[in-house]
């Protein structure tokens, strides 16, 4: 709201997280077959005499809507307002049951109390109501806004409906929470704690490893500096140092990118993959509910936008059947997360697998000669010369 009282749109807030949107859709579908539980929860509130007095239904006679152009006369109530200017609505809602509406909410820096402006903005921006608090929340952490409407955003507004409106919003929130699957919330950022950075690497830094500088620079440039790729593969024969390159790069990312979680999953067998996911779940603080597969839980957690930036190393990805699956059995790759801020680096001996996973974003690790091998390992054997006579 500008100084002249003109409404000006300045932007749009973040969308609510997908798990919350899915829960809302499920609840809407349920309400086509069964009544909302909001009224049931309200009656529980009214069982308390003190709360019943404060949060009671003000009565349909006090639900008054005036013509948009009619300005409030005087005082806190509408005792002096012209009742002939009251809008006669064709379909009054059933008794005192609160109605539930879904749509956009306009959040501004000022109170909307002009009927004509209310109607213009509502039609132009396709909004249901007006408020002032959500703009300070949704861009700080992912959430869904539930508002109890307590007035008609015109000059006749007063606070007589506020307690009841707050109670109905709280009751709908309680019903919504009842249809949200707990595991769907894994990885969602909370109001008190933003997405954290985690480390889960099974090997310590190899202080003696040096060399392969150009390969490490290629990884850094493609994944972080230029961001031309989110999937890369390190390929080479067994024993050439693929895992050591990946390990060195992992610790480099930890040192230089403090906002990136660095995780490691071995893929030489199904058991090793599951053990890696179990360790990641422990580090991330994921609690398994019921019979939820730990691999699925980790995938759901990291696929959520709120999990932040992450880098996963899938080590020893050599077996095509194990990775891509066979008839009736999913492969390990189906359990890897997908996200706009996620990066996966594979190590493999199989060039076909490398190209299938990363296309042209492949880093070749060739065999090392004696000198390069000594340099990479940080030591040298004493040179022995054989002299024949």
TORFIMI-992906 format. One record per residue (C-alpha): x, y, z; residue in one letter; residue number from 1. Coordinates in Angstrom, 1 decimal, padded with zeros to 4 digits. Last residue first. Layout:
<sites>
SITE     c1     c2     c3 rest  nr
SITE      X      Y      Z    a NUM
...
</sites>
This chain:
<sites>
SITE     c1     c2     c3 rest  nr
SITE  078.8 -055.5 -017.5    x 389
SITE  075.3 -054.8 -016.4    x 388
SITE  074.4 -051.9 -014.2    x 387
SITE  070.9 -051.9 -012.6    x 386
SITE  070.0 -048.5 -011.1    x 385
SITE  067.7 -048.4 -008.1    x 384
SITE  065.8 -045.2 -007.3    x 383
SITE  064.5 -044.9 -003.8    x 382
SITE  060.8 -045.2 -003.7    x 381
SITE  059.0 -041.8 -003.7    x 380
SITE  056.2 -040.5 -001.5    x 379
SITE  053.1 -038.2 -001.6    x 378
SITE  050.8 -040.8 -003.1    x 377
SITE  050.1 -038.7 -006.1    x 376
SITE  053.8 -038.0 -006.6    x 375
SITE  054.7 -041.7 -006.5    x 374
SITE  052.0 -042.5 -009.0    x 373
SITE  053.1 -039.7 -011.2    x 372
SITE  056.7 -040.9 -011.2    x 371
SITE  055.8 -044.5 -011.9    x 370
SITE  053.3 -043.8 -014.7    x 369
SITE  049.7 -043.3 -013.9    x 368
SITE  046.8 -045.0 -015.6    x 367
SITE  044.2 -042.5 -016.9    x 366
SITE  041.4 -040.9 -014.8    x 365
SITE  038.8 -039.7 -017.3    x 364
SITE  036.3 -037.1 -016.1    x 363
SITE  032.9 -037.5 -017.8    x 362
SITE  030.4 -034.8 -018.4    x 361
SITE  029.6 -036.0 -021.9    x 360
SITE  026.5 -038.0 -020.9    x 359
SITE  026.6 -038.2 -017.0    x 358
SITE  024.7 -041.4 -016.1    x 357
SITE  024.7 -043.2 -019.5    x 356
SITE  028.1 -041.9 -020.3    x 355
SITE  029.6 -043.2 -017.0    x 354
SITE  027.7 -046.5 -017.4    x 353
SITE  029.2 -047.0 -020.9    x 352
SITE  032.6 -046.1 -019.6    x 351
SITE  032.5 -048.8 -016.9    x 350
SITE  035.2 -048.5 -014.1    x 349
SITE  032.9 -046.2 -012.1    x 348
SITE  032.9 -043.2 -009.8    x 347
SITE  029.7 -041.2 -009.8    x 346
SITE  029.2 -037.5 -008.9    x 345
SITE  025.7 -036.3 -008.0    x 344
SITE  024.7 -032.6 -007.5    x 343
SITE  021.5 -031.3 -005.9    x 342
SITE  020.2 -027.7 -006.0    x 341
SITE  017.4 -028.2 -008.5    x 340
SITE  016.6 -031.5 -006.9    x 339
SITE  016.4 -035.2 -007.6    x 338
SITE  017.2 -037.9 -005.0    x 337
SITE  018.8 -041.3 -005.7    x 336
SITE  016.6 -044.3 -005.0    x 335
SITE  015.8 -045.1 -008.6    x 334
SITE  019.6 -045.3 -009.2    x 333
SITE  019.8 -048.4 -007.0    x 332
SITE  017.8 -050.4 -009.6    x 331
SITE  014.2 -051.4 -009.3    x 330
SITE  013.3 -055.1 -009.5    x 329
SITE  010.5 -056.5 -011.6    x 328
SITE  012.7 -057.1 -014.7    x 327
SITE  016.2 -055.8 -013.8    x 326
SITE  017.6 -052.7 -012.2    x 325
SITE  019.5 -049.7 -013.6    x 324
SITE  022.3 -049.7 -010.9    x 323
SITE  022.5 -053.3 -009.9    x 322
SITE  022.1 -054.6 -013.4    x 321
SITE  024.6 -052.1 -014.7    x 320
SITE  027.3 -053.1 -012.1    x 319
SITE  030.2 -050.6 -011.8    x 318
SITE  029.0 -047.7 -009.6    x 317
SITE  032.0 -047.9 -007.3    x 316
SITE  031.2 -044.7 -005.4    x 315
SITE  028.1 -042.7 -005.6    x 314
SITE  029.2 -039.3 -004.3    x 313
SITE  026.4 -036.9 -003.3    x 312
SITE  026.6 -033.1 -003.3    x 311
SITE  023.9 -031.1 -001.5    x 310
SITE  022.3 -027.7 -001.6    x 309
SITE  019.2 -027.0  000.6    x 308
SITE  016.9 -029.6  002.1    x 307
SITE  014.0 -027.2  001.7    x 306
SITE  013.5 -028.0 -002.0    x 305
SITE  012.6 -031.5 -001.0    x 304
SITE  014.4 -034.2 -003.1    x 303
SITE  016.9 -034.6 -000.2    x 302
SITE  014.3 -035.8  002.3    x 301
SITE  012.3 -037.9 -000.2    x 300
SITE  015.4 -039.7 -001.4    x 299
SITE  016.6 -040.4  002.2    x 298
SITE  013.2 -041.8  003.2    x 297
SITE  013.1 -043.9  000.1    x 296
SITE  016.4 -045.5  000.8    x 295
SITE  015.4 -046.0  004.5    x 294
SITE  012.4 -047.9  003.4    x 293
SITE  009.3 -046.9  005.3    x 292
SITE  007.9 -049.8  007.3    x 291
SITE  006.4 -047.7  010.1    x 290
SITE  008.0 -044.2  010.4    x 289
SITE  011.7 -043.8  009.9    x 288
SITE  013.2 -040.9  011.7    x 287
SITE  015.6 -038.8  009.6    x 286
SITE  018.2 -037.0  011.7    x 285
SITE  020.4 -036.0  008.7    x 284
SITE  023.4 -037.9  010.1    x 283
SITE  021.3 -041.0  010.9    x 282
SITE  019.6 -040.9  007.5    x 281
SITE  023.0 -040.6  005.9    x 280
SITE  024.3 -043.7  007.8    x 279
SITE  021.2 -045.7  006.7    x 278
SITE  021.7 -044.6  003.1    x 277
SITE  025.2 -045.9  003.1    x 276
SITE  024.1 -049.2  004.7    x 275
SITE  021.5 -049.5  002.0    x 274
SITE  024.1 -048.9 -000.8    x 273
SITE  026.5 -051.5  000.9    x 272
SITE  023.7 -054.0  001.0    x 271
SITE  022.7 -053.5 -002.6    x 270
SITE  026.4 -054.0 -003.7    x 269
SITE  029.3 -052.0 -005.0    x 268
SITE  027.3 -048.8 -004.8    x 267
SITE  028.9 -046.9 -001.9    x 266
SITE  027.0 -043.8 -000.9    x 265
SITE  028.8 -040.6  000.3    x 264
SITE  027.3 -037.2  001.3    x 263
SITE  028.5 -033.6  001.2    x 262
SITE  026.0 -030.9  002.3    x 261
SITE  026.7 -027.6  000.6    x 260
SITE  026.4 -024.2  002.3    x 259
SITE  030.0 -024.2  003.5    x 258
SITE  031.4 -024.4  000.0    x 257
SITE  035.2 -024.0  000.1    x 256
SITE  036.4 -026.4  002.8    x 255
SITE  033.6 -029.0  002.5    x 254
SITE  034.0 -028.8 -001.3    x 253
SITE  037.7 -029.6 -001.0    x 252
SITE  036.9 -032.5  001.3    x 251
SITE  034.7 -034.0 -001.4    x 250
SITE  037.2 -033.3 -004.1    x 249
SITE  039.9 -035.2 -002.3    x 248
SITE  037.5 -038.1 -001.8    x 247
SITE  036.5 -038.1 -005.5    x 246
SITE  040.1 -038.1 -006.6    x 245
SITE  040.9 -040.8 -004.1    x 244
SITE  037.9 -042.9 -005.3    x 243
SITE  039.1 -042.7 -008.9    x 242
SITE  042.7 -043.5 -008.0    x 241
SITE  044.0 -045.7 -010.8    x 240
SITE  043.3 -048.9 -008.9    x 239
SITE  040.5 -050.3 -011.0    x 238
SITE  040.3 -048.7 -014.5    x 237
SITE  039.0 -045.2 -015.0    x 236
SITE  035.8 -043.1 -014.9    x 235
SITE  034.8 -040.1 -012.8    x 234
SITE  031.2 -039.3 -013.6    x 233
SITE  029.4 -036.0 -013.5    x 232
SITE  025.8 -035.0 -012.9    x 231
SITE  024.7 -031.5 -012.0    x 230
SITE  026.4 -029.8 -015.0    x 229
SITE  027.2 -026.4 -016.4    x 228
SITE  027.5 -024.7 -013.0    x 227
SITE  030.3 -022.4 -014.2    x 226
SITE  032.1 -022.2 -010.8    x 225
SITE  030.3 -024.9 -008.9    x 224
SITE  029.8 -028.2 -010.8    x 223
SITE  031.7 -027.7 -014.0    x 222
SITE  034.6 -025.6 -012.6    x 221
SITE  035.1 -027.6 -009.5    x 220
SITE  035.1 -031.0 -011.3    x 219
SITE  037.5 -029.8 -014.0    x 218
SITE  039.8 -028.3 -011.4    x 217
SITE  039.9 -031.6 -009.6    x 216
SITE  040.9 -033.3 -012.8    x 215
SITE  043.6 -030.7 -013.5    x 214
SITE  045.1 -031.1 -010.0    x 213
SITE  045.4 -034.9 -010.3    x 212
SITE  048.4 -034.4 -008.0    x 211
SITE  048.6 -034.8 -004.2    x 210
SITE  047.4 -037.5 -001.8    x 209
SITE  049.4 -037.6  001.4    x 208
SITE  046.9 -035.9  003.6    x 207
SITE  044.2 -038.4  002.7    x 206
SITE  041.1 -036.8  004.2    x 205
SITE  039.2 -039.2  006.3    x 204
SITE  036.9 -041.9  004.8    x 203
SITE  033.3 -042.7  005.4    x 202
SITE  031.9 -039.3  004.3    x 201
SITE  028.7 -038.0  005.7    x 200
SITE  028.8 -034.2  006.1    x 199
SITE  025.7 -032.0  006.8    x 198
SITE  024.7 -028.4  006.2    x 197
SITE  021.5 -027.2  007.8    x 196
SITE  018.3 -026.1  006.3    x 195
SITE  017.0 -023.2  008.4    x 194
SITE  016.1 -023.7  012.1    x 193
SITE  013.3 -022.0  014.1    x 192
SITE  010.7 -021.6  011.4    x 191
SITE  011.3 -025.1  010.0    x 190
SITE  012.9 -026.2  006.7    x 189
SITE  011.3 -029.3  005.2    x 188
SITE  013.8 -032.2  005.0    x 187
SITE  011.4 -034.9  006.2    x 186
SITE  007.8 -033.5  006.1    x 185
SITE  006.4 -036.3  003.9    x 184
SITE  007.6 -038.8  006.5    x 183
SITE  004.9 -037.5  008.9    x 182
SITE  002.0 -038.0  006.5    x 181
SITE -000.2 -035.0  006.6    x 180
SITE -003.9 -035.8  007.0    x 179
SITE -004.3 -034.9  010.7    x 178
SITE -002.3 -031.7  010.3    x 177
SITE -005.0 -030.4  008.1    x 176
SITE -007.7 -031.0  010.7    x 175
SITE -005.7 -029.1  013.3    x 174
SITE -005.1 -026.3  010.9    x 173
SITE -008.8 -026.1  010.2    x 172
SITE -009.4 -025.8  014.0    x 171
SITE -006.8 -023.1  014.3    x 170
SITE -008.4 -021.1  011.5    x 169
SITE -011.8 -021.5  013.1    x 168
SITE -010.5 -020.3  016.4    x 167
SITE -008.8 -017.2  014.9    x 166
SITE -012.1 -016.3  013.1    x 165
SITE -014.0 -016.6  016.4    x 164
SITE -011.5 -014.4  018.2    x 163
SITE -011.5 -011.8  015.4    x 162
SITE -015.3 -011.4  014.9    x 161
SITE -015.9 -008.4  017.1    x 160
SITE -012.7 -006.7  016.0    x 159
SITE -014.2 -004.0  013.7    x 158
SITE -014.3 -003.3  010.0    x 157
SITE -016.9 -000.8  008.7    x 156
SITE -014.4  001.1  006.6    x 155
SITE -014.0 -002.0  004.4    x 154
SITE -011.9 -005.2  004.5    x 153
SITE -015.0 -007.3  005.0    x 152
SITE -014.2 -008.5  008.5    x 151
SITE -013.0 -011.5  010.5    x 150
SITE -011.5 -013.9  007.9    x 149
SITE -009.6 -016.7  009.7    x 148
SITE -006.4 -017.1  007.7    x 147
SITE -004.4 -020.3  007.0    x 146
SITE -001.1 -019.5  005.2    x 145
SITE  001.0 -022.4  004.0    x 144
SITE  004.7 -022.7  004.9    x 143
SITE  008.3 -022.6  003.5    x 142
SITE  010.6 -020.4  005.6    x 141
SITE  011.6 -016.7  005.4    x 140
SITE  009.9 -015.9  002.2    x 139
SITE  006.6 -017.2  003.5    x 138
SITE  006.8 -015.5  006.9    x 137
SITE  007.0 -011.7  006.6    x 136
SITE  004.6 -011.5  003.7    x 135
SITE  002.2 -013.6  005.6    x 134
SITE  001.5 -011.0  008.3    x 133
SITE -000.4 -008.1  006.7    x 132
SITE -003.8 -009.4  005.5    x 131
SITE -006.3 -009.2  002.7    x 130
SITE -008.8 -011.7  001.3    x 129
SITE -009.8 -014.0 -001.5    x 128
SITE -007.4 -012.8 -004.2    x 127
SITE -007.8 -012.8 -008.0    x 126
SITE -005.3 -009.9 -008.6    x 125
SITE -007.6 -007.7 -010.7    x 124
SITE -010.9 -008.7 -009.2    x 123
SITE -009.7 -008.6 -005.6    x 122
SITE -007.8 -005.4 -006.2    x 121
SITE -010.9 -003.6 -007.6    x 120
SITE -013.3 -005.0 -004.9    x 119
SITE -011.1 -004.1 -002.0    x 118
SITE -010.4 -000.6 -003.5    x 117
SITE -014.2  000.1 -003.6    x 116
SITE -014.7 -001.3 -000.1    x 115
SITE -011.9  000.6  001.6    x 114
SITE -010.4 -000.7  004.8    x 113
SITE -007.3 -002.7  003.7    x 112
SITE -004.7 -002.4  006.5    x 111
SITE -001.2 -001.6  005.4    x 110
SITE  002.1 -003.3  004.5    x 109
SITE  000.5 -005.9  002.3    x 108
SITE -000.4 -009.5  001.9    x 107
SITE -003.0 -010.4 -000.7    x 106
SITE -004.2 -014.0 -000.3    x 105
SITE -004.7 -016.4 -003.2    x 104
SITE -007.1 -019.3 -003.2    x 103
SITE -009.0 -021.8 -001.1    x 102
SITE -012.2 -021.1  000.9    x 101
SITE -013.6 -023.0  003.9    x 100
SITE -017.0 -021.9  005.3    x  99
SITE -017.7 -021.8  009.0    x  98
SITE -020.9 -023.5  010.3    x  97
SITE -023.0 -021.1  012.2    x  96
SITE -026.3 -021.9  010.5    x  95
SITE -025.8 -022.8  006.8    x  94
SITE -024.5 -019.9  004.8    x  93
SITE -026.8 -017.2  003.5    x  92
SITE -027.7 -017.5 -000.1    x  91
SITE -029.2 -014.5 -001.8    x  90
SITE -027.2 -011.7  000.0    x  89
SITE -029.0 -008.5  000.8    x  88
SITE -026.2 -005.9  000.9    x  87
SITE -026.7 -003.4  003.7    x  86
SITE -027.2  000.2  002.5    x  85
SITE -030.7  000.3  004.0    x  84
SITE -029.1 -000.3  007.4    x  83
SITE -027.7  003.2  007.4    x  82
SITE -024.8  003.3  009.8    x  81
SITE -025.2  004.9  013.2    x  80
SITE -024.9  001.8  015.3    x  79
SITE -022.1  000.5  013.1    x  78
SITE -019.6  000.0  015.9    x  77
SITE -016.3  001.7  016.7    x  76
SITE -017.7  005.1  016.2    x  75
SITE -018.8  007.1  013.1    x  74
SITE -020.5  006.8  009.7    x  73
SITE -018.7  004.0  007.8    x  72
SITE -018.4  004.7  004.1    x  71
SITE -020.9  003.3  001.6    x  70
SITE -019.3  002.7 -001.8    x  69
SITE -018.8 -001.1 -001.3    x  68
SITE -022.3 -001.6 -000.1    x  67
SITE -022.4 -002.9  003.4    x  66
SITE -021.9 -006.5  004.6    x  65
SITE -023.3 -007.4  008.0    x  64
SITE -022.6 -010.7  009.9    x  63
SITE -023.9 -009.5  013.3    x  62
SITE -027.3 -011.1  012.8    x  61
SITE -025.5 -014.4  012.0    x  60
SITE -024.2 -014.7  015.5    x  59
SITE -020.9 -013.8  017.3    x  58
SITE -019.9 -017.5  017.3    x  57
SITE -018.1 -018.0  020.7    x  56
SITE -014.3 -017.7  021.0    x  55
SITE -014.1 -015.6  024.2    x  54
SITE -017.1 -016.9  026.1    x  53
SITE -016.6 -020.5  025.0    x  52
SITE -012.9 -020.2  026.0    x  51
SITE -013.9 -019.4  029.6    x  50
SITE -016.7 -022.1  029.6    x  49
SITE -014.5 -024.8  028.2    x  48
SITE -016.8 -027.1  026.2    x  47
SITE -016.6 -024.3  023.6    x  46
SITE -013.2 -025.4  022.5    x  45
SITE -014.5 -029.0  021.9    x  44
SITE -017.4 -027.5  019.9    x  43
SITE -014.9 -025.7  017.7    x  42
SITE -013.0 -029.0  017.0    x  41
SITE -016.2 -030.6  015.8    x  40
SITE -017.1 -027.6  013.7    x  39
SITE -013.7 -027.7  012.0    x  38
SITE -014.1 -031.5  011.3    x  37
SITE -015.2 -030.8  007.8    x  36
SITE -018.2 -032.8  006.6    x  35
SITE -017.6 -035.9  004.6    x  34
SITE -017.7 -036.9  000.9    x  33
SITE -016.6 -033.7 -000.9    x  32
SITE -014.7 -032.7  002.2    x  31
SITE -012.3 -035.6  001.7    x  30
SITE -011.3 -034.3 -001.6    x  29
SITE -010.5 -030.9 -000.1    x  28
SITE -008.4 -032.7  002.6    x  27
SITE -006.4 -034.6  000.0    x  26
SITE -005.8 -031.4 -001.9    x  25
SITE -004.6 -029.7  001.3    x  24
SITE -002.3 -032.6  002.1    x  23
SITE -000.8 -032.4 -001.4    x  22
SITE -000.2 -028.6 -001.0    x  21
SITE  001.5 -029.3  002.3    x  20
SITE  003.8 -032.0  000.9    x  19
SITE  004.6 -029.7 -002.1    x  18
SITE  005.9 -026.8  000.0    x  17
SITE  003.9 -023.6 -000.2    x  16
SITE  004.7 -021.3 -003.1    x  15
SITE  007.1 -018.5 -002.5    x  14
SITE  005.6 -015.0 -002.3    x  13
SITE  004.7 -012.8 -005.3    x  12
SITE  005.9 -009.3 -006.1    x  11
SITE  005.4 -005.6 -005.6    x  10
SITE  001.7 -005.1 -006.4    x   9
SITE  000.6 -001.6 -005.8    x   8
SITE -002.5 -000.6 -003.9    x   7
SITE -003.0  003.2 -003.8    x   6
SITE -003.6  004.8 -000.4    x   5
SITE -001.6  007.8 -001.3    x   4
SITE  001.3  006.6  000.8    x   3
SITE  001.5  003.3 -001.1    x   2
SITE  000.0  000.0  000.0    x   1
</sites>
